[in-house]
Amino acid sequence: MKPTFYQHFRPIIEEIEEQLQKEKAVLGNSKRMASLIVKLEVIVWVLRQVYPNENQIKALSYLLYSPIFPSALSLSNTTRRYIKNLQLLFNTSWRMQRVVEDAALSYQQVKTTFPLHLRFDGEIFTWRKLAFGSREKQYRERLEQELPFQIASPNYPKAGDTLEFYSNQIPQRIVLPKTFITSNDHTRQSLQSKQHEMLTVTYEELIKSAREMDEIRRSQGLKTQNWEKRILDLQLLDAKRNLSEISILELIGTKHLIGPLSAGKSTLMQIMAFHFSQQNKISTLVVKDISEALSLVDEFYQLGITAVPLISPNQRNNHIQQYLSSRSTEEKKQLGLEIFQSRSFRYLSKNCPVQHLTKSNDINLVQEQPPCTKLKIVCDAENNSKNEHVICPYFSQCGYHKNFHDLSYATVVVTTIQSLISTKMPAALFEQDMTALTYVITQTDLILVDEADRVQHTLDQICMPSELIGGNEESWLIKLEQEIRHHLAKREFLSGKPAVINWMNNLSFAIACERRIRVLFADERTKRVAEQLVGNRSFTGRNLLHIVAERLTQFENKGSPTSNEKKRLQRIWKEFSLFYNVYRTSKRKGNASPLENMANLIIDEENGSHQEIENYLSHIEKREGITYKEKDNLIIAFSLALLFCHLEKRLFVLTHTYENVQDKLELTGMQNTTLFRRLPSEYDGLLPISPVGMQFGFKYRKDEQRGIGTFQLFRYLGVGRYLLLYMSELFQYSHEYNGAATLLLSGTSHAEGSYRYNIQLPVSYVLRNKGIHHSTLKFIYRPLPDPLGGGWIKISGAESKDKRKRKLRHAIQALRSNGYLSKLLATLPENRQRIMIIVGSYSDAQCVTEVLCSFQLYREDEVFCLSNNNSDLEEELNTEYLYERQRLKQFASGSGKILVAPLLAVERGHNILNHEGKAAFGAAIYLVRPYPVPDDLVSLANRTNAFAMDGYRDTWFKKDSLVDEFHALRRVTYDVQSTFFKYGFGYKYLADDERVNLLMETNTVCHQLEGRLIRGGADAKIIFCDASFSPGKADGLSETEKTSMLEGWKKILHQLCEQKTDSIEAKISQLLYGARLQALEQLEVE
C-alpha cells in the first residue's frame, strides 16, 4: 500500500498549518485547510508542467483520471513521474470532480493576506508566483521522490487474553493459554523490490531444460511427458522481422506472444519456468483456474522445483471442491487417502487452532473461514470487546496459510488473475502492505500469462461488477432479506442489536422502494412513461432528475431553447442538483427541503406522496408562469426519479455500514458480490478511469414474456485491462525500476475488430508447431425442418424461453428422425467416436439432454449434460447424466458418446484427449447459433475499455488544453456507448461496424471450441444446424454477410488473411485462422 498524500507531504502541510494558526488566516480546522491548500497547489503545479496555459478547474480532476493520456506520451520521464506520483497519492473516486470543486470553494475562504499560489474566479484559476514563501521547489522535491510501500503494523493479543469472534452468527470466545503459544516471534519478511533486467533464453537452452525434465521423470519411475520432443516441434518467429525464425527470446517489459490453438504455448511456459528456476530466477504462471494451478504445483514438485500456489485464503472450501472435482474417479480410487497427501493439497488445509480452542460442538464451525484477522479482545468488566481487530497469534505457524509461508523458498509461483487482484499479502508475514499482483511484479523475475485474452476479459469484468437489483423475486435485495430472516429465526438475540436493527431497517426501505418501482413498470397506466424515462441506456437518480427538469422547463423548440428557457432550466436544475448532492448522506428529519420530504414519502403509495408532488408542480407553475398539460405523466416520471434517488440512498447506507454488522450477520449475499467491495487501495492511481469517468448506476432490461423487465445495478471502476497490458510497467515512473518481465500468451488475442479478445499490444513473437499434422476442419450446414411451420428451425432469437425449449426439442427430434446422430458417430475414427452438441446455456443443455435420454437410443452412461456447480438448473435432472465441468479432460476415459454443453463453458482451456493424445471428440454440432446477450454490461466494459486504451494512446486527441483533450475523448466514448445500446437487436439489423465486432467475437469463440477438436493434429467435422446461421442458404438462396453469419465469418477472415498478403498482420491471421477460412470456403450444405 502506498503512503497517503498527507504522509508524503506532511512537513509542508504542518508548516502551512502553523502559519495559518499564527496569522489566524482561516476559521475552523487549520490542519484540514493546510492539507487542502497543498493538495490543490500540487495538482495545479503538476498540471502546469504539461499544460502551462490551462486554467479550468475541471482539468484538475481530469489530471487524476489516467496514468496515460495523449499529451503525456511525449513527456519526459521526470514529468511522467510527477503525474504518476500525484495519481498514486490521491484516492480517486467517481466523485472526484465534485471533491475538487468543493476544495476550490474552501480554498477561497483563506484570508487574502496569506501567501497562496492560487486565485479562483468562478471556474477559472490563476497561478501566482510568490515573492516570499513560494512552495514550488518543495513540491518538486517531494514529487521526485520514490514512493515507498507502507509498512503494515499488525496488532497481536497476548497469552491470557480473552478473544471473541463470530461464527455462523454466534459469538465464540476463547482464552489464549500460555502453553499453546509455541512462539512469540512475529518476525516478518521485508519485501525489497528487485532490479529487473532483460531476461534471455535460447532455443538450445529450452531443449536442454526439456531433456532434463524428461530425465528427472524417468529417474523417478514416472510416466514420461515427452518434453524434449514437444519443444523440438516448436518454432519461434519474430513478428518484427517478417516472421523470421529466431533462436533466442528477449524478455523485458510486457510482450505479446501469439500461437495457433494447440501450438504448444503451455509447453513453452512450463519449460521456461523450469529453465529459469535452474538460474535462481522466480517465474509466475497465471493460469485459468485453481485446479490447474494446483496441478502445476504437483508437476513441478515431481521435477524437484518448489512451486507455490498464490491463491486467496477466503475461498478454501471452493478450492477444495475444485481440486477434488478435477481428479478422475479412477485416480481417486487408485490413490485413496493418498490423494490428500499430494504436494498441492497441503496448501488447502482447513485446520485452525483458534476454532479448536472453542468449546462449541457446532460441526459447521470448521466449515467457515477461520477468524485470522477478525479476533477482538474482550477487555472490560462487562465483557465488552474492543472495536479494533487483532491478528491471530498462531498466524506465523498456522498451516492454513502455508502457501504464504513457503513463498520465500519458491522458484515458481502459480496463480490466477482473480487471486492476484483480490489477495492481500498478510501483514503477519510481510512488512510491506501490498496486493499479490504487486508482489509478483516486484518480487519475481518473469510473469507468464496463459490465455491472455481471457485474462483481459476477466479484468474488465472485475472492474465493472453488477447485480440484479430488482424486477423479480430473485433480486439481490430479496435474497438478502430472506437470508436475514433465516438467521434471525435461529438467532433471536441479534434482533436486539442497534447496529443490526438500523441496517435491517434500511434494507426494508430499499426493498419497499424496489417494489414501488416494480409497480410503476408493471402497471399499464404507468409503464409507458416509466420505460420512456429510463430508456435503453444506463442511468442514475441524478440522470432521471435532469430529464424531469428538462420536461418541467417545457421547451418550445428543444433544438434551440430561448434565453428564458435556459434560465428556467438552470433554476429548476439548481434546486434538483442541490437536493441530489445532499440527500444521499442526509439524516435530518426536521427542516428538510420539499424535495427531501417527497423522496422520504415516495415509497408509500398511500401516504400522500402523489399529492405532495402535485403541489410541488403547482408551485413551479406559479413561480415560472407556465402551465403543465400532461401533469399526470410528469407526476409518474417525477415519482420514478425520486424512487431511484431513495433507492440509491438506502444502498449507500447498506454498503457503507455493513462493516458494523458483518461479524454478526455474515451474509453470503454481501460476501459473494463484488459490487460493493472496493478494489484494494493500491489500484487507486494505477488503474485508469475511463474518459466517461467512474460510473455507478442502473440498467433496465425489458422482458417481453413477463411484461416487466429487470434492473441491474453496476459500478464502472476503471479500465481493468490496463493492469494486463502494462503489467511490467505499472510502477515504471513511481519507482526506480521496471517490474518483472511479462509475456502474454494466447491463440486468439490477435483478433482485430473484437473488443473482448483483441489484445491491444503489437505481437512480438509467434509460436508455430512444425511437428503437428495439418488438421482439416470439415464444415457442414444442415438446417433442420420445422415440424410445425414447414420451414426450418431457428432457435437463436426465439421470443420466449418456452418457445426456445420447444424448438430445441424439435431440433433433437429432427436429428433423430433419420438416425443422423448414429450415422455421424459411425463415420468418425474408432477412438474418436464422440459428439459434442453445442447450445447457449446450461438450461439449454438440460433440455436437450432430457430429450436425448427419452429416446433410449443410448445407454445411460453414453449421454451427458455438462454441469457447473454454480449454475441453477430450472428442473431436476437425473444426476447420472450430469458431468462436472472440472472433469472435462477425463471425458475420454469413460463410455460417454454424446456431451451437451454451452459454448462458453467449453470454448477454451479444456484439452479433452484420448489415450493417443488426440482430440477425444470427432465432431461438434452447433444446435444454436452463438449470439451475445443484448445490453450485456461486461460487453459494454470490453467496448469502452478498448476505446479508452486506444484513445488515451492516440495523439490525434492531443490538445493544448487538458479539458479540451478529455472532452474530445469523452464525446467519442459516449458515442461508442450509445452505439452499443442502439444496436442491441437482431443480426440483420446491425450497422456494418457493429456486425464486424459481432462476427469477430463469435468467430473467435467458435474457433476456440473447434480448437478442442483438432488437438494432436486430428481432423474434425463441424455441423451447423440452427437455420439462423444462414436463413436464405437453407432455401438455396445466395446470401451476403448482412444476413448470414457463415458468410460474414468468411468475409472478415478473408479480409484478415488474404488482403495485404505481404503484411505481418495478414500472415499471423493466416496462421491462426487459415484452417477455419478454408473450411468456410468449402462449406457443404446438406
NUKOLFI-599379 format. One record per residue (C-alpha): x, y, z; residue in three letters. Coordinates in steps of 0.1 Angstrom, whole numbers, plus 5000, padded with zeros to 4 digits. Last residue first. Example, Ala and Ser with C-alpha at 12.3 -4.5 7.8 and 13.67 -1.06 7.14 Angstrom:
// residues 2
513749895071SER 512349555078ALA 
END
This chain:
// residues 1086
473046914532GLU 475147224525VAL 478947174524GLU 481247464533LEU 484447474513GLN 485047844517GLU 484147814554LEU 486547524559ALA 489347724542GLN 488648024565LEU 488847794595ARG 492147644585ALA 493647994578GLY 492548134612TYR 495748154633LEU 498548114607LEU 496548324581GLN 495948594608SER 499748604615ILE 500548634578LYS 497848904574ALA 499249104603GLU 502749074590ILE 501749234558SER 502649084524ASP 499148944519THR 497649294521LYS 494149124518GLN 494248744522GLU 494148664559CYS 492348954576LEU 489949044548GLN 489248674540HIS 488548624577LEU 486048904577ILE 484348774546LYS 484148414556LYS 482748494590TRP 480048714575GLY 479148444550GLU 478548194579LEU 476748474599MET 474348514570SER 472048824565THR 474449114561LYS 477448894553GLU 475848814520THR 473448544508GLU 472548324478SER 469348134480LEU 469047754483GLY 466247764509ASP 468647694538ALA 471047934523LYS 468548214529GLY 468348164566PRO 472148144572SER 473248084608PHE 469648134619SER 468847794604ALA 470447634635ASP 472047314625CYS 475747404619PHE 477847084617ILE 481547074624ILE 483646764615LYS 487146724628ALA 490646624618ASP 493246544645ALA 496746704647GLY 497146644684GLY 494346874693ARG 491846924664ILE 488546904684LEU 489447144712ARG 490447404685GLY 486847394673GLU 485847554706LEU 488447824703GLN 487347894667HIS 483747924679CYS 484748184705VAL 486848374679THR 484248374652ASN 481648494676THR 483848784686GLU 484948864651MET 481348844637LEU 479949064665LEU 482649334660ASN 482249334622VAL 478449354626ARG 478749654648GLU 480949824622ASP 478449754594ASP 475349854614ALA 473249574627LEU 469749504616TYR 470549164600LYS 471849024633TYR 468949114655GLY 468949404680PHE 471349564706GLY 472249824681TYR 471350144700LYS 472850034733PHE 476349974719PHE 476050284696THR 475450494727SER 478550354744GLN 480850434715VAL 479250774711ASP 479850844748TYR 483450744743THR 483750984713VAL 482451274733ARG 484651184763ARG 487851174743LEU 487151514729ALA 486151644763HIS 489351494778PHE 491551684753GLU 489652004756ASP 489851994794VAL 493551914791LEU 494152224770SER 496652254742ASP 495151944726LYS 496251584718LYS 493351364706PHE 495151274674TRP 498051164696THR 496250834703ASP 497450654734ARG 494550754757TYR 492150694728GLY 493250334721ASP 493150234757MET 489850414763ALA 488350254731PHE 489149904743ALA 487949994777ASN 484550114764THR 484049804743ARG 485049554769ASN 483049734796ALA 479949734774LEU 480449364768SER 480649334806VAL 477349524808LEU 475449294784ASP 472949514766ASP 471849224744PRO 473348884753VAL 475848784725PRO 474848544698TYR 476048194691PRO 473847994667ARG 472247704685VAL 472447334677LEU 476147384668TYR 477047014663ILE 480646914671ALA 482546614657ALA 485546384664GLY 485646434701PHE 488646284720ALA 491246524705ALA 494446334701LYS 496946224727GLY 496645864718GLU 494845774750HIS 492146024741ASN 492246394747LEU 489946664761ILE 492346964765ASN 490047214782HIS 491347564783GLY 488947714757ARG 485447724743GLU 484047464766VAL 481747654790ALA 481247944766LEU 479647714741LEU 477147554765PRO 477447174766ALA 475746854755VAL 478146564756LEU 477546254734ILE 479445924734LYS 480445884770GLY 482045544780SER 484645694803GLY 488345784799SER 487546014771ALA 485746254794PHE 488746304818GLN 489646644804LYS 486146764812LEU 486346684849ARG 486147054861GLN 482947094840ARG 481146834860GLU 479146574840TYR 475446544848LEU 473546244833TYR 473746034864GLU 472446334884THR 469046284868ASN 467946634860LEU 465946844885GLU 464447154869GLU 465547514863GLU 469147434866LEU 470947694887ASP 474547714877SER 477347754903ASN 478347384904ASN 478547384866ASN 477147094846SER 477746944812LEU 474946714802CYS 475846354794PHE 474846074771VAL 476745744770GLU 476545624806ASP 472745594805GLU 472945374774ARG 471945524740TYR 468945514718LEU 466545544748GLN 464845834730PHE 464045994764SER 467746044771CYS 468146264741LEU 465146474751VAL 466446524786GLU 469846604773THR 468446884751VAL 466547054779CYS 469547034803GLN 471947174778ALA 469547464770ASP 469447544808SER 473247524809TYR 473347784782SER 473747854745GLY 474047514729VAL 476747294715ILE 476346924709ILE 479746754714MET 479946424695ILE 482246124703ARG 483545844682GLN 487245944685ARG 488945604691ASN 487045444662GLU 487545734638PRO 484245914630LEU 481845804603THR 479845574627ALA 479245864651LEU 477646064623LEU 475345774614LYS 474245744650SER 473546114652LEU 471746124619TYR 469345834626GLY 466745964602ASN 464346114628SER 466946154655ARG 468346484642LEU 464846614637ALA 463946504673GLN 466946704686ILE 465747014666ALA 462146974677HIS 463246964714ARG 465347274710LEU 462547444692LYS 460147374721ARG 462747494746LYS 463247824727ARG 459447874725LYS 459147834763ASP 462048064769LYS 460548334748SER 460948524715GLU 463348284699ALA 466348484686GLY 468648184681SER 466547874677ILE 465547884640LYS 464147554628ILE 463447554591TRP 460247594572GLY 457047374572GLY 455747564602GLY 455147294627LEU 457647014621PRO 460447264614ASP 463047104591PRO 466647114604LEU 469347314587PRO 472547114579ARG 475447344571TYR 478647124571ILE 482147244579PHE 485047004576LYS 488147114595LEU 491446964584THR 494446944607SER 497946994594HIS 499946724611HIS 501746854642ILE 505546874642GLY 506047224629LYS 504347384659ASN 504447764655ARG 504948034681LEU 504848394671VAL 506748674689TYR 506349044695SER 502649104686VAL 501749464690PRO 499749534721LEU 495949604722GLN 495049234729ILE 491949154708ASN 489548924726TYR 486749134740ARG 486749434718TYR 486949224687SER 487649404654GLY 491149284651GLU 491548944667ALA 495248884676HIS 494448754711SER 493248424698THR 495948164705GLY 497248334736SER 500448424755LEU 501248744774LEU 504848764784LEU 505848984813THR 509349084825ALA 509049164862ALA 508649534871GLY 510749824859ASN 512750004885TYR 513450334903GLU 509850374915HIS 506950604906SER 507850614869TYR 507850244860GLN 505550124887PHE 502849974864LEU 505349904837GLU 505549524838SER 501749484840MET 501049754813TYR 498749554791LEU 497449344820LEU 496649614845LEU 495349824817TYR 492649564810ARG 490649684840GLY 489950034826VAL 488150174857GLY 485550134884LEU 482350114864TYR 479850014891ARG 476649834882PHE 473049794894LEU 470849574872GLN 467149624869PHE 464749374854THR 461949404829GLY 458149374832ILE 455749204808GLY 457048864817ARG 457448744781GLN 458649084768GLU 461449114793ASP 462949464791LYS 466349534806ARG 466849844827TYR 470349944836LYS 471250124869PHE 474150344880GLY 477650404893PHE 480050534868GLN 483750634872MET 484550884844GLY 483450904808VAL 487150914798PRO 487550574815SER 489450584848ILE 492950444846PRO 494150194873LEU 497450264889LEU 496250584907GLY 494050404930ASP 494950034924TYR 496850014957GLU 493650094975SER 492449734972PRO 489449714949LEU 486349834967ARG 483749574976ARG 480249694968PHE 479549514935LEU 481949224942THR 479049014955THR 479648694974ASN 480248845008GLN 477149065008MET 474748794997GLY 476648545018THR 475648745049LEU 478048725078GLU 475348865102LEU 477248935134LYS 480748995122ASP 479549205093GLN 477249425114VAL 479349745116ASN 481149655083GLU 477849675066TYR 477650045072THR 478850175038HIS 477049915017THR 473649935033LEU 473850315037VAL 474650375001PHE 472050124990LEU 469450315010ARG 470450644994LYS 470550504959GLU 467050354965LEU 465750704975HIS 467250864944CYS 465750584923PHE 462350654939LEU 462751024933LEU 463250974896ALA 460250734895LEU 457950984913SER 459051264889PHE 458251054859ALA 454850954872ILE 454051314883ILE 455051444849LEU 452751184832ASN 449851304854ASP 450651674846LYS 450251634809GLU 449352004802LYS 451752184825TYR 451152554827THR 453852824829ILE 454453144849GLY 457753024864GLU 456853064900ARG 453252964896LYS 453952654875GLU 456852554898ILE 454552574929HIS 451852374910SER 454552114904LEU 455352104941TYR 451652064950ASN 451351774925GLU 454451614940ILE 453051634975GLU 449651504963GLN 451351194949HIS 453351154981SER 450051145000GLY 450750855023ASN 449150575003GLU 451850484979GLU 454550465005ASP 458050464990ILE 457750834980ILE 457550975015LEU 461251025020ASN 461751154985ALA 458851394988MET 460251525021ASN 463751565006GLU 462251754976LEU 460351984999PRO 463552065018SER 464151915053ALA 463952145083ASN 463351835105GLY 464251485096LYS 467951525090ARG 470051225081LYS 471451345048SER 474151125031THR 472351054999ARG 470151365000TYR 472751644999VAL 474051614964ASN 470651524950TYR 468851814967PHE 471352064955LEU 471151924919SER 467351944919PHE 467252314930GLU 470052404906LYS 468252214879TRP 465052414883ILE 466852744882ARG 469152654854GLN 466252514834LEU 464352844838ARG 467453044828LYS 467752834796LYS 464052874788GLU 464353254792ASN 467253264768SER 465353064743THR 466052704735PRO 467352604701SER 467052224695GLY 464452194723LYS 461952414705ASN 459052504728GLU 461052384757PHE 458852304787GLN 461252364816THR 459452084836LEU 460451834809ARG 464051944811GLU 464051914849ALA 462451564846VAL 465351464823ILE 467851614849HIS 466151424877LEU 466451094857LEU 470251144853ASN 470651224890ARG 468750914900GLY 471250724879THR 471250584844PHE 472450324819SER 470950344785ARG 467850184769ASN 465250444781GLY 464850524818VAL 462150794812LEU 460450624782GLN 460150294802GLU 458450474831ALA 456050674809VAL 454950364791ARG 454550154823LYS 452350404842THR 448750314833ARG 449749954822GLU 451049894857ASP 454149674856ALA 456849934853PHE 455350164880LEU 454749854903VAL 458449754900ARG 459550094912ILE 457250064942ARG 458749714949ARG 462349854947GLU 461450124972CYS 459949874996ALA 463049664993ILE 465349964999ALA 463250065030PHE 463449715044SER 467249705038LEU 467550045056ASN 465549905086ASN 467849595086MET 470949805089TRP 469550015117ASN 468349705136ILE 471649525132VAL 473549835145ALA 471149855174PRO 471449485184LYS 468149355197GLY 467349145166SER 470648965170LEU 469348785202PHE 466848595180GLU 469548375165ARG 467748095147LYS 464748285132ALA 467048585129LEU 469348405106HIS 466648285083HIS 465048625082ARG 468448775073ILE 468848525044GLU 465348605030GLN 466048985032GLU 469348945014LEU 467748734987LYS 465149004982ILE 467749264978LEU 469849064953TRP 466849004930SER 465248664926GLU 461748794935GLU 461649004903ASN 462349344889GLY 465149454911GLY 468849464919ILE 470349204896LEU 474049264904GLU 476949424886SER 480749444888PRO 482549654862MET 486249644872CYS 486249264878ILE 484649224843GLN 487349424825ASP 489949214844LEU 488248894834THR 488148994797HIS 491849074797GLN 492548744815VAL 490648564788ARG 492648744761ASP 495848644779ALA 495148274777GLU 498348204797ASP 500148494814VAL 503848424821LEU 505348664846ILE 509148674849LEU 511548794876ASP 509548774908THR 509449014938GLN 508249344923THR 505549234898ILE 504748924918VAL 504149114950TYR 502249404934THR 499749154920LEU 499548974954ALA 498549304969THR 500749514991MET 501449635027ASP 505149595032GLN 506349405064GLU 505249055053PHE 504248765075LEU 501548895099ALA 500749175074ALA 499248915051PRO 499848985013MET 496449095001LYS 494548884976THR 492049054952SER 493949124920ILE 496448834920LEU 493848584932SER 491448674903GLN 494248664878ILE 495048304888THR 498248174905THR 501347964903VAL 504648094917VAL 507847914906VAL 511247954923THR 509647924958ALA 511547934991TYR 510348285003SER 506848184991LEU 506647895015ASP 504948085045HIS 502448245022PHE 501447905008ASN 501247765043LYS 498548005054HIS 496147745068TYR 499147565081GLY 499447805110CYS 502947885124GLN 503148255116SER 499448305121PHE 499448155156TYR 498948495174PRO 495748555154CYS 495748915143ILE 493849175162VAL 490649365153HIS 489549705166GLU 486249765183ASN 487249645217LYS 485049375232SER 482549405260ASN 482949165289ASN 481149395314GLU 484349415334ALA 486349535304ASP 488749405277CYS 487349135255VAL 489949135227ILE 488649105191LYS 489548855165LEU 488748915129LYS 492248885113THR 492648505113CYS 488948435121PRO 488948105102PRO 486748075072GLN 483747855079GLU 483547485076GLN 485347435109VAL 482547595128LEU 479847405109ASN 480347105133ILE 479047315162ASP 480247155193ASN 481547485207SER 484047485235LYS 486447695214THR 490147615213LEU 489847415180HIS 488547725162GLN 491647915173VAL 494047635162PRO 492547645126CYS 492947335104ASN 491347365069LYS 494547295049SER 494347355012LEU 498047425006TYR 499047075018ARG 496846954989PHE 499347074964SER 502146834975ARG 499946534975SER 499046375008GLN 495246425004PHE 495246204973ILE 496945934995GLU 493545875010LEU 492645664980GLY 495245704953LEU 493845444929GLN 490245504936LYS 490645884933LYS 492645854901GLU 489945624886GLU 487245874895THR 489246144878SER 490646444898ARG 489446784888SER 486446764911SER 488746714941LEU 490647034934TYR 487647234926GLN 485947134958GLN 489047214978ILE 489247554962HIS 485547624970ASN 486047535006ASN 489147755008ARG 487748064992GLN 489048335015ASN 492648215016PRO 493248374982SER 495748194960ILE 499548224954LEU 500147854947PRO 503747754955VAL 506247574933ALA 509547444947THR 511147254918ILE 512346894921GLY 510746784889LEU 507946594907GLN 507346924927TYR 506947104893PHE 504146864884GLU 502446884918ASP 502347264918VAL 501147254882LEU 498147054893SER 497447314920LEU 497347594895ALA 495247394870GLU 492647324896SER 492747694909ILE 491747834875ASP 492947974841LYS 496648014847VAL 499048294856VAL 502548144859LEU 505048344880THR 508748274875SER 511548324900ILE 515148324888LYS 517748104905ASN 519048004871GLN 517647654875GLN 514347814882SER 514748004849PHE 514847674830HIS 511847524848PHE 509647834842ALA 510747834806MET 509847464802ILE 506447524818GLN 505547824797MET 506747664764LEU 504647354770THR 501547574778SER 502147764745LYS 502447444725GLY 500747504691ALA 497447354702SER 495547664691LEU 497747884669PRO 500348104686GLY 500648454697ILE 503248614720LEU 502848964734HIS 505449154754LYS 505349354786THR 508649494797GLY 511749284791ILE 512148944777LEU 514448854748GLU 513748514733LEU 516548354714ILE 516848114684SER 514848314658ILE 512848214627GLU 511748514606SER 508248624610LEU 508748944589ASN 511349074614ARG 509049244640LYS 506948934644ALA 509948724653ASP 509248354650LEU 509848074674LEU 509447714662GLN 508147434683LEU 508447064675ASP 511747034693LEU 510047164724ILE 507446874724ARG 510146614717LYS 512146734746GLU 509146744770TRP 508046394761ASN 505746364792GLN 507346044805THR 505445844831LYS 507145854864LEU 509845604875GLY 511645874895GLN 514745854872SER 512445874842ARG 510746194855ARG 514146364861ILE 515446254827GLU 512446404809ASP 512846744828MET 516546744820GLU 515746704783ARG 513246984784ALA 515947204801SER 518447124773LYS 515847194746ILE 515047534763LEU 518747624765GLU 519147544728GLU 516247774719TYR 517948054738THR 516648224769VAL 517148594777THR 515948804806LEU 516349184804MET 516949344838GLU 514849384869HIS 516249544900GLN 514149374926LYS 511949544951SER 512749474988GLN 510049285005LEU 510849255042SER 509848925057GLN 508248935091ARG 509448825125THR 506548765148HIS 508448565173ASP 506048485202ASN 506548115197SER 504847805208THR 501747975221ILE 499647695235PHE 501347685269THR 500348035277LYS 496647965270PRO 494748225249LEU 491248235263VAL 488548165238ILE 485148315229ARG 482648245202GLN 479748485192PRO 477148305171ILE 476348445136GLN 477648125120ASN 480948205137SER 481548535153TYR 484848625171PHE 485848705207GLU 489248685224LEU 490048665261THR 493648755267ASP 495748515289GLY 498648495265ALA 498948815244LYS 496948955215PRO 498549075183TYR 498349405164ASN 499749435129PRO 501649735117SER 502049735080ALA 504949925065ILE 503850135036GLN 505450085002PHE 507850374994PRO 507050644969LEU 510250744951GLU 510951114954GLN 510651354925GLU 507151464937LEU 508551574971ARG 511351774955GLU 509051944930ARG 506552044957TYR 509252194979GLN 510652394950LYS 507252524942GLU 506452634977ARG 507053004974SER 507053185008GLY 508253524996PHE 508053674961ALA 505153434953LEU 504453344917LYS 500753324911ARG 498753054894TRP 495353164881THR 492152964884PHE 488952964863ILE 485552804871GLU 484353114890GLY 487353334897ASP 489953144917PHE 493453264929ARG 496153024935LEU 499753034948HIS 498653144983LEU 500653365007PRO 498053475033PHE 496853825030THR 493753715010THR 492453535041LYS 491653175034VAL 487953105025GLN 488953074988GLN 490452734994TYR 487052615006SER 485552684972LEU 488452514954ALA 488052214977ALA 484352184968ASP 485352184931GLU 487951924936VAL 485651694955VAL 482951744929ARG 485351634901GLN 486551344922MET 483051204930ARG 483650874910TRP 486750824931SER 490450884931THR 492350844964ASN 495251064956PHE 498850974963LEU 499150734934LEU 497851004909GLN 500351264921LEU 503251004920ASN 502350914884LYS 502051274872ILE 505351384888TYR 506951074875ARG 505751154840ARG 507351484843THR 510651324852THR 510351064824ASN 510051344799SER 506751404782LEU 505851284747SER 503051034756LEU 501651254783ALA 499751474758SER 497651174746PRO 496751034780PHE 498450764802ILE 498550744840PRO 494750814839SER 492051014856TYR 493951224881LEU 494751504856LEU 491051514847TYR 490251624883SER 492451934880LEU 491352004844ALA 487752084856LYS 489152384874ILE 489952554841GLN 493252744837ASN 495452554814GLU 498252774798ASN 501352584810PRO 499752244801TYR 502151964809VAL 504252114837GLN 501352344845ARG 499252034856LEU 501951934881VAL 501752274898TRP 497952274896VAL 497751934914ILE 500352044940VAL 498552364947GLU 495252194952LEU 496651934976LYS 498852174995VAL 495952415002ILE 493652125012LEU 496251985037SER 496652335052ALA 492852365054MET 492452035072ARG 495152125097LYS 493652475102SER 490252335112ASN 487852625117GLY 488252985106LEU 491253065085VAL 494053325084ALA 494653345121LYS 498153455112GLU 499853215137LYS 497252945131GLN 497652965093LEU 501452975096GLN 501552665118GLU 499252485094GLU 501452585065ILE 504452425081GLU 502552115091GLU 501352075055ILE 504952115041ILE 506351855065PRO 503451615059ARG 503651605022PHE 504151225019HIS 502051135050GLN 499251375040TYR 499051235005PHE 498750885018THR 501650635015PRO 501350344991LYS 500050005000MET 
END
